[in-house]
Amino acid sequence: MSKVEDFLTKEEEQEIVEAIRMAEKETSGEIRVHIEKTTSKIPFDRALEVFQLLKMDETQLKNGVLIYLAVKDKAFVVCGDKGINDVVSDDFWVSTKEAMATQFKTGNFKQGLIDGIAKAGTQLQKYFPYEEGDTNELSNEISKG
């Protein structure tokens, strides 16, 4: 499946957006999913670029998490801003990626994304709990490139 539009159905996209909304409900943290067909860059470098393009590096507590996918390349990256990087365990990003990869290998992309979102949400809730006056700083919609 090489076309971004065919990667997830509209219903699956809405389930992912709802998973983001639920994961963010009890935290000031922000989670975004970005899907594009391919990248000519090293996937991690492209993810960092997208992180900035989506203004994820501008959150107040530096607690944004990006799940980046290059569909045709079969590559994905999970990365976070300085605030969350400083508090999660050293193996958090690797274990999150492995949980997602388990689902991806069976073609269950929606569940893999939801699993990654849930793991990130749990850590964000633990270290950045919702406080009165917190606002949703970034869109929950899936961005596409």
N, C-alpha and C positions, 0 to 999 in steps of 0.2 A: 504494500500500500504506500504509494509515494505522494499522493495528493493530500495536503493538509485538510482539505474539506471532507475527505473521505475517511480520515483517521478516526473520528468519533462521530456518532450520530448526534443530532440536535438534542435528543433526550439524554444521551450520555453526557453531553456538554453541560446540560442543566443540572444533572446529578453531581457533577464535579463542582460547579459553581455553588450548589447547595452545601457540598462538603466543605468548601472554603468558608462559606458563611457560618456554618456550625463550628468549624475549628477556630474561627476568629471571635466567636460569640463571647468567650470568657477570657479574652486576652487583648492587649493593646497591639499585639504583633500583626503583621500583614503577610499573607501568602498569595503568590501569583503563579499562574501556569502560563507558559508561553510555548506555542507550537509553531514550528516552521518546517518547510520541506527539507531543506539541506543547509549546510554551512560550508564555506570554504576555509573556515578558521578551525583551530583546535576547539572542540565543543566547550571546554571550560572557559576559554577566552571569550567565545561568543556569548556564553551565559553571563559573564561579567559585563559585557557590553550591553546586553539586553537589560540586565539589572539596572544599569544607569539610564538607559533609554526609557524605561518604565518608571523612572524616578524612585526606585525602591531604596536608593541610597539616601533619600531625603526624609525618611521617617524619623520622628522625634527621638525615639529610643534606639535607633539603628537595629531594629528587630524584624526586618523583612526577610522572607524566605522565597526563593525562586525555584520552581521546577521547570527546567528548560528541556525541550525535546526537539531533535532534528530527525524527522520521521524517516526520510529516505536513507539517511546515514545510520539509522538504528542506534542513535546516540542520545543520551540524556544526562543531565547534570542536576544535582540538588545543591544549592548553595545559599548561604545566609550572610547577612550583614554583620558588622563587628560586634554589635550588642549581643546577638544570639551566639555567634561563634565563641565569644569569651566565656559563655556559661555552660554550653552543652559539653557532654563527654567527647573525648577525642575521636571515638569511633561512631559518633552519632550520624554523621553524614553518610558514611560508608554503610552502616546498618540500614539506614533509611533507603539508600539506593538498592541494596541487596533485596530488601522486602519488596520494593517495586519491581525489580528485575524478575523475581520469582513469578509474579503475575504476567509481566510482559512476555516472558518466554512461552507462555501458554496462549498468548494472543489476547489476554484480558487486560487491555490497556486502561479501560475505565477504572477497574478495581485497583490496578497498580497505582494510578494517580491518586485515587481516594485513599489508599493505604499510606502513601507518602504524605499527603495532606494531613491525615489523622496523626501520624507520628510527629510531624512538625507542629501541629496544633497542640498536642500534649505538652511538648517542651515549651512552647510559647506560653501556654497557660501556667505552667509551673514557674517559669522565670519572669514572665511579664503579665501577671494577672490583670484582668480588667479593673480599671479604677473609674470612679465617677467622673464623667466628662470626657472619657476616651472617645475618639471619633474614628470612623473607618477612613483611614488616610488614603487608601488606594482601592481601585475597582476590584471586585471579585471576579469579573468576567475573564474568560480565557483570552489572551492576546495571541494574535497570529501574525507571522511574518512572511 
